[in-house]
Amino acid sequence: MSVQITERERERERERERERERERAAAKSEGCKTAPTAVISKGVFYSRTRTYNHLTLTIKELSYDVKQFRRTPKRFIQSNSFYSLEEYFDSNS
């Protein structure tokens, strides 16, 4: 019991395969444009650097005294009651 595939069915299958290839290529090219920045901006190193850069100059100057530096930002954040990182970054302090 052999199944014969008609020329029309073969052509349909080829067209489906070409469409899948186009979709894969489009997805791959889109991913290359956005992936690196998305990965970097969600990383711990980026967040840590951004948070440090937003600290006030007074707190940054304490970075040489580790004991003071650990206490001061903690007190600063507790006294200002930030509910999200966006709120912290939007502040002018």
N, C-alpha and C positions, 0 to 999 in steps of 0.2 A: 504494500500500500504506500506508494510514493506520492508525495504531495508536490504538485507542480506549482511553481510560483510564476505568476504571469509577469510580463514585462511592466505592466502598469503598477503592480505591487512592489516590484523592485525599485521603480522610479519613486514611488511614495516613500519607501524606506530610505533611499538615498537623500531625498529632500528632508526627511526628519533628522537624519544624521547631520546634514549641513546646518540645519537650524540649531541643533544642539551645540555644534562647534561655534557658531556665531554667538550663542548665549554664553558659552564658556569664555570666549575671547573677550566679550564685553565685560563680563564679571571680573575677569583677570585684570583688564586695563583700569577698571574703576577701583579695584582694590589697591592697585599700585599707587594711585593718586592720593588716597586717603589713609591707608593703613599706617605708614610710618608716623605721621603726626598724631594720629589717634592713639597709637601705642605709647608714644613718648609722653603725651599730655596726660595720660592716665597713670603713669608710672609713679612710684614712690619718690624717686630722686627728683623728678620735676616738681611734685607737690611740696616736697621738703624745701627745695630751693626757692620756689615761689613764696612760700610762707616766711622763710627767713628774710627774703628781700623786702617783704612788706612790713617787717618789724620797724619800730621807731628807731631813730638813730641812737637814742639813749640806751635802749636795750641792746642794740648791736655792739655798742662800745663795751658792754659787759662780757662779751664773748671770750675775753681773755681770762676772766675770773669765772671758772666753770661753776663753782658753787653758787655765786650770785646769778649767773646767767640761767641756771636751771630754775631758780625760784622766781625771778622777775617776770618772764613771759607767762608763767603759770598764774601768777597773781594778776597780771594784766588781763589775761583772758577771763579769769574768774570775775574780776571787777566789771568787765564790760558785757558779760553775758551774751556772747555770740551764739546763735542757734544753728549756724551753718558756716561753711567756709566762704560761701559767696558773700554772706553778711560781713564776715571778717575782712575780705578783700575790698568790699565796697566802703568800708570805714576809712576815715581820713586820719586816723590816729597814727 
